[in-house]
């Protein structure tokens, strides 16, 4: 068929760049590597942002913050 299909996803990662790739870090003990993430919760009338700090080895949440602004 000659029907052009529409993509239902967006490409957000460019893996072919000029930066070198580092090996994945594998922590041997707890509290060696912490990772963080910010996620959006709530609705458009009352937006909230949840920031989490997690231990990479044990997956335990080390800290959190819930705020009305993204400046957490």
CORJOWO-V152998 format. One record per pair of residues at least 6 apart in sequence whose C-alpha atoms are under 7 Angstrom apart, sorted by the first residue. I is the first residue (numbers start at 0). J is the second residue. Records with the same first field share a line. If there is no record, write none. Layout:
I = J + J
This chain:
26 = 32 + 56
28 = 56
29 = 54 + 56 + 57
30 = 54
32 = 54 + 55
33 = 52 + 53 + 54 + 55
34 = 52 + 53 + 54 + 55
35 = 51 + 52 + 53
36 = 50 + 51 + 52
37 = 48 + 49 + 50 + 51
38 = 48 + 49 + 50
39 = 47 + 48 + 49
40 = 46 + 47 + 48 + 49
41 = 47
46 = 67
47 = 65 + 66 + 67 + 68
48 = 65 + 66 + 67 + 68 + 69
49 = 64 + 65 + 66
50 = 63 + 64 + 65 + 71
51 = 60 + 62 + 63 + 64
52 = 60 + 61 + 62 + 63
53 = 59 + 60 + 61
54 = 60 + 61
64 = 71
